[in-house]
Amino acid sequence: MTSKKKETSLSICVKDLTRQYGALTAINKVNFSVKFGEVVGFLGPNGAGKSTTMRILSGTMSATSGSAWINGICVAQNPRKVKRKVGYMPENNPLPVDMRVVEYLRFRARLKEVPKSKLNDCVQRVMETCDLARTARRKIIGTLSKGFRQRVGIADALLGDPEIIIMDEPTIGLDPHQIQGIRKLIDNLRGKHTVILSSHILPEIERSCDRVIIINRGRIVAAGSGHDLRQEFLPGNRFSLIIEGTASCVTSCLSESGFDTVILESTRLSNDKLELILRVDNGDAQGLRLIQVLSGHNTFTLHSLAPFEPTLEEIFLAATKRSWEETLENKPKISA
């Protein structure tokens, strides 16, 4: 298979993508790929390069060097053609406050060169997908809540049935109910479109995305499924235990049975009960085996034991911390 065929088998392929603003390097040799139908979360601290990368992929900004391919089309060489294949919702979702929802979407559909014969059906379809048809069709955008404005922005991105949807902070400023509505909307896109979205609400990324890409200081520092990232950045099996007794008794018991353990958290639930988050780095760290070992000890009482998975927030902090440490290690030392 030629390299070109390999590229066309992917929705998005990014190679050594770099963008500089004078002396400032916003992104530096960024590499990643996304398969068709995937929902991918793009995470990073403020100023990490998320929005810059998304703008380049959408064809609204040029790269300084490197390449980005959308369905086998080079963004730099064919930005107009790429824009037909990408629906882009920028951060803060700028919308005209004096237009009605249906008027704005018809206007945007014409700009996106939707054929006149299909324009009304296209607008109606995206309004129904984003739950705007019955509740907000004739409303003036300036009177809408933040949640409905975000829906209008997503409807805009869906116009013309693009193969790739890019959303920069689609849930920013929303309350929990509005976030849940946007999450359901994104779930409806799964498998029908390739979706890349950034968000600072990490639990939403974890619920909505098949895979996560983490960027820090303009470089990709981690990429993979939640399971893969847990294994890379927070290895070892974790368990939540509720006991009557002390943490030292638990670690002593497990050590005697050949387990190498670390207490990550200890929370007093009551005068008698203690909750422990335990990491087991070696041994036969299966729940049933641990129950057998811990239940047979007379210095404490085991009430419950359950697997405990690190959150995406913990993975994010571990990945960015590692990248900072590697940057410091590679920084040239200035001699006195």
Residue pairs with C-beta under 8 A, 6 or more apart in sequence:
4 72
7 13
7 69
7 72
8 71
8 72
10 33
10 34
10 35
10 36
10 69
11 34
11 35
11 36
11 37
11 38
11 70
11 71
11 163
11 164
11 194
12 32
12 33
12 34
12 57
12 68
12 69
12 70
12 164
12 194
12 196
13 33
13 68
13 69
14 30
14 31
14 32
14 33
14 53
14 57
14 66
14 67
14 68
14 69
15 31
15 66
15 67
15 68
15 69
16 29
16 30
16 31
16 65
16 66
16 67
17 27
17 29
17 30
17 31
17 53
17 56
17 63
17 65
17 66
17 67
17 68
18 25
18 27
18 28
18 29
18 30
18 63
18 64
18 65
18 66
19 25
19 26
19 27
19 49
19 52
19 56
19 61
19 63
19 64
20 26
20 64
25 218
26 49
26 52
26 218
27 49
27 52
27 53
27 215
27 218
27 219
28 218
28 219
29 66
29 219
30 49
30 53
30 66
30 215
30 218
30 219
30 220
31 220
32 213
32 220
32 223
34 40
34 194
34 196
35 194
36 163
36 194
37 190
37 191
37 192
37 193
37 194
38 194
38 195
38 210
38 211
39 186
39 189
39 190
39 195
39 197
39 208
39 209
39 210
39 211
40 194
40 195
40 196
40 197
40 209
40 210
40 211
40 212
40 213
41 196
41 197
41 198
41 199
41 205
41 206
41 208
41 209
41 211
41 212
41 213
42 50
42 53
42 54
42 196
42 197
42 198
42 213
42 215
43 50
43 198
43 199
43 202
43 205
43 212
43 213
43 214
43 215
43 312
43 316
44 50
44 198
44 214
44 215
44 216
44 320
45 216
45 320
48 215
48 216
48 217
48 218
49 215
49 217
49 218
49 219
50 168
50 198
50 215
51 90
51 91
51 168
51 198
52 61
53 215
54 88
54 90
54 166
54 168
54 196
54 198
55 61
55 90
56 62
56 63
56 68
56 75
57 68
57 70
57 75
57 86
57 164
57 166
57 196
58 82
58 83
58 86
58 88
58 166
59 75
59 79
59 80
59 82
59 83
59 86
60 88
62 76
62 79
63 75
63 76
67 74
67 75
67 76
68 74
68 75
68 76
69 75
70 82
70 85
70 86
70 164
71 85
71 163
71 164
73 81
73 82
73 85
75 82
84 112
84 113
84 160
84 162
85 162
85 163
85 164
86 162
86 163
86 164
86 165
86 166
87 156
87 157
87 158
87 159
87 160
87 162
87 164
87 165
87 166
87 193
88 157
88 166
89 153
89 154
89 156
89 157
89 165
89 166
89 167
89 168
89 170
90 168
91 168
91 169
91 172
91 198
92 169
92 172
93 149
93 150
93 152
93 153
95 104
95 141
95 149
95 152
95 153
96 104
96 141
97 140
97 141
97 142
98 140
98 141
98 142
99 107
99 140
99 141
100 137
100 138
100 139
100 140
100 141
101 127
101 132
101 136
101 137
101 138
101 139
101 141
101 144
101 152
102 123
102 127
102 137
102 138
104 141
104 152
104 156
105 123
105 126
105 127
105 152
105 155
105 156
105 159
106 119
106 120
106 123
108 156
108 159
109 119
109 122
109 123
109 159
109 160
110 119
112 159
112 160
113 160
114 122
114 159
114 160
122 159
122 160
122 161
123 159
124 133
126 132
126 155
126 156
126 158
126 159
127 133
127 136
127 137
127 155
129 155
129 158
129 185
129 188
130 151
130 152
130 154
130 155
130 158
130 185
131 151
131 181
131 185
132 148
132 151
132 152
132 155
135 148
136 144
136 148
136 151
136 152
139 148
141 149
141 152
144 152
145 178
146 173
146 174
146 178
147 174
147 175
147 177
147 178
147 181
147 182
150 170
150 171
150 174
150 178
150 182
151 181
151 182
151 185
153 167
153 170
154 165
154 167
154 170
154 182
154 185
157 165
157 166
157 167
158 165
162 193
163 193
163 194
164 193
164 194
164 195
164 196
165 189
165 193
165 194
165 195
165 196
166 195
166 196
166 197
167 195
167 196
167 197
167 198
168 197
168 198
169 198
169 199
169 200
170 182
170 186
170 197
170 199
171 178
171 179
171 182
171 183
171 199
171 201
171 204
172 199
172 200
174 182
179 201
179 204
183 204
183 207
183 208
186 195
186 197
186 208
187 208
189 195
190 210
197 205
197 208
197 209
199 205
202 311
202 312
202 313
202 316
203 311
203 312
203 313
205 212
205 312
206 212
206 226
206 311
206 312
210 225
211 223
211 224
211 225
212 222
212 223
212 224
212 225
212 226
212 229
212 312
212 315
213 220
213 222
213 223
214 220
214 221
214 222
214 223
214 229
214 315
214 316
214 319
214 320
215 221
216 319
216 320
216 323
216 324
217 323
217 324
217 327
219 323
221 319
221 320
221 322
221 323
222 229
222 232
222 233
222 315
222 319
224 232
226 312
226 315
229 315
229 319
230 309
230 310
230 315
233 315
233 318
233 319
233 322
234 310
234 314
234 315
234 318
235 281
236 262
236 279
236 280
236 281
236 285
237 279
237 280
237 285
237 307
238 264
238 277
238 278
238 279
238 280
238 307
238 308
238 309
238 310
239 277
239 278
239 280
239 287
239 290
239 305
239 306
239 307
239 308
240 275
240 276
240 277
240 278
240 304
240 305
240 306
240 307
240 308
241 250
241 275
241 276
241 278
241 294
241 302
241 304
241 305
242 269
242 273
242 274
242 275
242 276
242 302
242 303
242 304
242 305
243 250
243 273
243 274
243 276
243 294
243 300
243 301
243 302
243 303
244 272
244 273
244 274
244 300
244 301
244 303
245 274
245 299
245 300
245 301
246 274
246 300
247 263
247 266
247 274
247 276
249 297
249 299
249 300
250 261
250 263
250 276
250 278
250 294
250 300
251 261
251 263
252 299
253 293
253 294
253 297
253 299
253 300
254 261
254 280
254 283
254 290
254 293
254 294
255 261
257 283
257 293
258 282
258 283
259 280
259 282
259 283
259 285
259 290
259 293
260 280
260 281
260 282
260 283
261 278
261 279
261 280
261 281
262 278
262 279
262 281
263 276
263 277
263 278
264 277
264 278
264 279
265 275
265 276
265 277
266 274
266 275
266 276
266 277
267 274
267 275
267 276
268 274
268 275
269 275
273 303
277 308
278 308
280 290
287 305
287 306
287 307
290 305
291 302
291 305
294 300
294 302
294 305
295 302
